[in-house]
């Protein structure tokens, strides 16, 4: 029973980290919008970088999970069996949460 409660606790912690991470990515996305602190840099990068680079860096929160999610997934799952599988699952879940949140707030 104690082992089961430990597993549930770990799963809830990962879910909490996913949600916080999602809000952090949306925050980075907002920083690069017009009239925000990095708005001019975002405009320059959007016009000078290819879309396949701009989207995961700052333009598209679901796409941003690929770059911004990997370091956190690495930290969480490196000691797990099959860490790359779990890292991929983390990034996919993060992308889905980002899509859900951006759809709800019309970003």
Secondary structure by P-SEA (a helix, b strand, c coil): caaaaaaaaaaaaaaaaaaaaaaaaaaaaaaacccccaaaaaaaaaacccaaaaaaccccccccccccaaaaaaaccccccaaaaaaaaaaaaaaaaaaaaaaaacc
